[in-house]
Amino acid sequence: MDRWHLIRTAYHLGKLGTISATAQALGIHRATVLRHIDALEAELGVKLFLRGNRGYTPTEDGEDLMGVAGATEEQFGQLFNRLKQRSEPLSGEFIVTSLEALVPVLMPLLTVFQKRYPAIQLRYLSSKKVFRLEFGEAHIAVRTGVRPQVPDNIVIPFATQKLTLYAHPEYLAQYGRPNSFKAMAGHKFIGFEKLIAQVSVHKWILDNIREEDIVLKSDDDQVRKQALINALGIGFMGQHEAKCHPQMVELFTPLKEWEVDHWLVTHSDLHRSAKVQAFLKVFRELTEHNGFFNN
């Protein structure tokens, strides 16, 4: 006789307490329940239940068996759900969050993902707010800077963004093109509202750009980008984003210290879900085939 069937019957008898309830829950005959318990006790050589007027009460050995059987049944249930999800088309909402500056980097990935799984509805939250993955506020978060060290989060290297200085041709036609950092003096510069010396790009600005040369300050990526493409001045832009604006002129080769690291972050409770795994599979394929996200 299949040993798991015997253990499963004992587990349900321990939970429900009566032969009738166990038979009904498992869809088997009362006699089959009794036969399973007798066979299991005979094989193990221990008493699993105390039989009384009020039903069946697990012994210490019975409680031990129930603990293992309960965990096993739960694992079987999780496995069944995962296999079922894999066999069915992915659908429903998929939430991604990142800084706005990463939209040009992430959108090609999201496009491939949605085309492969057309029943998926994407939600893209481009915000500086740190969404709480443990509360299900997002499936995937792209975090910027040092590697996140949050417990219960799974962190995967996503992209290294190469920043350098850009200007619009109209600006260069009017003010000329600087051929060195020292030649930046007197040029109009688009900067940040708050400069933090520990951030390499900010430190470069503090060391190389005069306060009187800064014509616009903003911590909003969209504002700085619009200022650049409207020829207001010179400023930083990621190489990947600059590809979306081919008129922009790259002034200097990116410095290593200007690189910014980005990380894919998921919560451990969602990491093994079918949607997240499908998204990560698309990400790995694009990365392995052409190194897309570090160009």
C-alpha positions in Angstrom: 0.0 0.0 0.0 1.3 3.5 -0.8 2.8 4.8 2.4 1.9 8.5 1.7 -1.8 7.5 1.5 -1.5 6.0 5.0 0.3 9.0 6.4 -2.1 11.5 4.7 -5.1 9.6 6.2 -3.5 9.7 9.7 -2.8 13.4 9.3 -6.4 14.2 8.5 -7.7 12.0 11.3 -5.5 13.9 13.7 -6.9 17.2 12.5 -10.5 16.2 12.3 -10.7 13.7 15.2 -13.3 11.3 13.8 -13.4 8.5 11.2 -16.5 9.9 9.6 -15.1 13.4 9.0 -11.8 12.0 7.7 -13.6 9.6 5.3 -15.7 12.5 4.0 -12.7 14.9 3.6 -10.7 12.3 1.7 -13.6 10.9 -0.3 -12.9 7.3 0.9 -14.9 4.7 3.0 -14.9 4.7 6.8 -13.4 1.1 6.6 -10.6 2.4 4.4 -9.7 5.0 7.1 -9.5 2.3 9.8 -7.5 0.0 7.5 -5.0 2.8 6.8 -4.5 3.6 10.5 -4.1 0.0 11.5 -1.6 -0.6 8.6 0.5 2.4 9.5 0.6 1.6 13.2 1.6 -1.9 12.4 4.4 -0.8 10.1 5.8 1.8 12.5 5.3 -0.4 15.6 3.8 2.6 17.6 0.4 3.8 18.7 -0.5 6.9 16.8 -4.0 7.6 18.3 -5.9 7.1 21.5 -9.4 5.9 20.7 -12.2 7.3 22.9 -15.8 8.2 23.0 -15.1 11.7 21.7 -13.0 10.5 18.8 -9.3 10.0 18.0 -6.6 11.9 19.9 -3.0 11.8 18.6 -0.4 10.3 20.9 3.1 12.0 21.1 4.2 9.8 18.2 1.0 10.8 16.3 1.7 14.5 16.9 5.3 14.0 15.6 3.9 12.3 12.4 1.3 15.0 12.0 4.0 17.8 12.0 6.0 16.1 9.3 2.9 15.2 7.3 1.5 18.7 7.5 4.7 20.3 6.2 4.9 17.7 3.4 1.3 18.4 2.4 1.9 22.1 2.4 5.0 21.7 0.2 3.0 19.5 -2.2 0.3 22.2 -2.4 2.9 24.9 -3.2 4.5 22.7 -5.8 1.1 22.0 -7.4 0.4 25.8 -7.5 3.7 26.5 -9.1 3.3 23.8 -11.8 -0.3 25.0 -12.4 0.9 28.6 -12.9 3.6 27.5 -15.3 1.1 25.6 -17.4 -1.4 28.5 -17.6 -0.8 31.8 -19.4 0.5 34.6 -17.1 -2.1 37.3 -16.6 -3.0 40.1 -14.3 -1.1 43.1 -12.9 2.7 43.3 -12.8 4.2 46.3 -10.9 7.6 47.8 -11.6 9.1 50.8 -9.9 12.3 52.8 -10.7 13.6 56.4 -10.9 12.3 58.3 -13.9 15.8 58.4 -15.5 15.7 54.6 -15.9 12.6 54.6 -18.1 14.6 54.4 -21.3 16.6 51.5 -20.0 13.7 49.5 -18.6 11.1 50.1 -21.3 12.7 47.8 -23.9 12.7 45.0 -21.3 9.1 45.6 -20.3 8.1 45.7 -24.0 9.6 42.3 -24.7 8.1 40.9 -21.5 4.6 42.2 -22.3 4.7 40.9 -25.9 5.7 37.5 -24.6 2.9 37.5 -22.0 0.2 39.6 -23.6 -2.3 39.0 -20.8 0.0 40.8 -18.4 -1.0 44.4 -17.5 2.0 46.5 -16.6 2.1 49.2 -14.0 5.2 51.4 -14.0 5.7 53.6 -11.0 8.5 56.1 -11.8 9.1 57.8 -8.5 11.7 58.6 -5.9 9.5 57.0 -3.3 10.9 53.7 -1.9 8.0 51.3 -2.4 7.6 48.6 0.2 8.1 45.3 -1.5 7.3 43.3 1.6 3.8 44.8 1.5 3.3 43.9 -2.2 3.5 47.5 -3.4 5.6 46.3 -6.4 6.8 43.0 -7.9 10.2 44.5 -9.0 12.0 47.5 -7.9 15.1 49.0 -9.6 17.2 50.6 -6.9 20.0 53.0 -7.6 23.4 53.4 -5.9 25.1 51.1 -3.5 23.9 47.5 -3.3 20.7 47.4 -1.2 21.1 45.5 2.1 17.4 45.0 3.2 16.6 41.6 4.9 14.4 39.2 2.9 15.0 41.0 -0.4 16.7 39.3 -3.4 19.1 41.6 -5.1 20.4 41.1 -8.7 22.8 43.4 -10.6 20.8 45.1 -13.3 22.7 47.8 -15.1 25.7 50.2 -14.9 24.6 53.6 -16.2 27.4 55.6 -17.8 26.9 59.3 -17.4 28.7 62.1 -19.2 28.2 65.7 -20.2 25.9 66.6 -23.2 24.8 69.8 -25.0 22.4 70.6 -27.8 23.9 71.7 -31.1 22.2 75.0 -30.8 23.9 75.7 -27.5 27.3 74.7 -29.0 26.7 76.9 -32.0 26.1 79.9 -29.8 28.7 79.3 -27.0 31.2 77.0 -28.5 32.3 73.5 -27.4 34.5 73.1 -24.4 37.5 70.8 -25.1 38.5 70.3 -21.5 37.1 70.5 -18.0 38.9 73.7 -17.4 37.2 75.2 -20.5 33.9 74.7 -18.8 34.4 78.0 -17.0 31.9 80.6 -18.4 29.6 77.9 -19.9 26.0 77.7 -18.8 25.5 74.6 -16.6 22.4 72.6 -15.6 22.9 71.2 -12.1 21.2 69.7 -9.1 19.2 71.4 -6.3 21.1 69.6 -3.6 24.7 68.5 -4.1 26.0 65.7 -2.0 29.8 65.4 -1.9 29.6 61.6 -1.5 28.0 61.3 -4.9 30.7 61.3 -7.5 28.9 63.4 -10.1 27.9 65.9 -7.5 31.5 66.1 -6.2 32.7 66.7 -9.8 30.3 69.6 -10.0 31.5 71.1 -6.7 35.1 70.8 -7.8 34.7 72.0 -11.4 31.7 74.2 -11.9 31.4 77.7 -10.5 28.2 78.6 -8.8 27.7 81.7 -11.0 27.8 79.4 -14.1 24.8 77.2 -13.0 21.8 78.6 -14.8 19.3 76.0 -13.6 19.1 73.7 -10.6 16.6 70.8 -10.2 16.5 67.4 -8.6 13.8 66.4 -11.2 15.3 64.3 -14.0 12.7 65.4 -16.5 13.3 69.1 -15.8 17.1 68.7 -16.3 16.6 66.6 -19.5 14.2 69.2 -21.0 16.6 72.0 -20.2 19.4 70.1 -22.1 17.3 69.3 -25.2 16.1 72.9 -25.2 19.7 74.2 -25.4 19.7 75.9 -22.1 23.1 74.7 -21.1 25.5 71.7 -20.5 24.6 68.9 -18.1 24.8 65.3 -17.3 22.8 62.6 -19.1 23.0 58.8 -19.3 24.4 57.4 -22.6 21.4 55.1 -22.9 19.0 58.0 -22.5 21.0 60.1 -25.0 20.3 57.4 -27.6 16.6 58.6 -27.5 17.8 62.1 -28.4 20.3 61.6 -31.2 20.7 65.4 -31.7 22.5 65.7 -28.3 26.3 66.0 -28.5 28.5 64.0 -26.1 31.2 66.3 -24.9 33.5 64.0 -23.0 34.3 60.3 -22.6 32.5 59.1 -19.5 34.6 58.8 -16.4 34.6 55.6 -14.4 33.6 57.5 -11.3 30.6 58.9 -13.0 29.1 55.4 -13.4 25.9 54.6 -11.5 24.9 51.0 -10.5 21.3 49.9 -10.5 19.9 46.7 -8.9 16.8 44.6 -9.5 15.2 43.9 -6.1 12.4 41.5 -5.3 11.0 40.4 -2.0 11.7 36.7 -1.1 8.0 36.0 -0.9 7.4 37.0 -4.5 10.8 36.1 -6.0 9.7 32.5 -6.9 6.4 33.6 -8.3 5.7 32.8 -11.9 5.5 36.4 -13.0 8.7 37.5 -11.4 10.6 34.5 -12.7 9.2 35.1 -16.2 10.4 38.7 -16.0 13.8 37.7 -14.8 14.1 35.1 -17.6 13.5 37.9 -20.2 16.0 40.1 -18.5 18.7 37.3 -18.5 18.0 36.5 -22.2 18.5 40.2 -23.2 21.6 40.6 -21.1 23.2 37.4 -22.3 22.5 37.9 -25.9 23.7 41.5 -26.3 24.7 43.0 -23.0 21.9 45.4 -23.6 21.6 47.0 -20.2 25.3 48.0 -19.8 25.6 49.7 -23.2 
